Amino acid sequence: MPKLTKKSKLGKYLMGKGYTQTEFMKVTNLGRQTAGKIFNDSNYIPSGSTMKKVINLLKELDPKVKIEDFFNF
């Protein structure tokens, strides 16, 4: 199993924008386990449907941001 870091790039970014994991879950309609992976596991690659929810939120926060800034494909 890959080693977890303290926060993922996306987790750090969202926290910097004032989002807690709980608020992120509400806005994206994602489950606790998925939100936890997004916030804490820098090796996590979300499914297509999860990625779409994350992208929608990111585009609201900053239209210039790219999903590739946060996930290693």
Helices and strands as residue ranges (DSSP letters): H 9-16, H 21-28, H 32-40, H 48-61, G 67-69
